């Protein structure tokens, strides 16, 4: 079974923020891309749980900060 297609996009961030994400990713044994996806998924889950009638976000998998 083929993996679901991912949408590529360009992201411009300041060098200091890149360095912080890079350090965080290394600490969690992830690539920077994987770390950004992890952060975005957490933010989306948190936002959904904050909406009226929302459900709490699932527990994170693997290494979490």
Steps between C-alpha positions, in 0.01 A plus 500: 500500500643839400557770757260796482624785283644799685463860393841667456526871576764764558544633852708804578600545863765710672838330557469519879165319493643240259785432743258451790281261300811316380622452861153391611478251212841354584400460865183315391690292239299648212581684180419870495217424257366232735527736796307774321229249409489384864466860625225576248307184589519590870377854429210377287396245764522765772290742296236233432476422870459870580200534265151460649412131504861409426668189625829492687808442283638146489808420704818564299680202350871443541727766645307804610643821644 
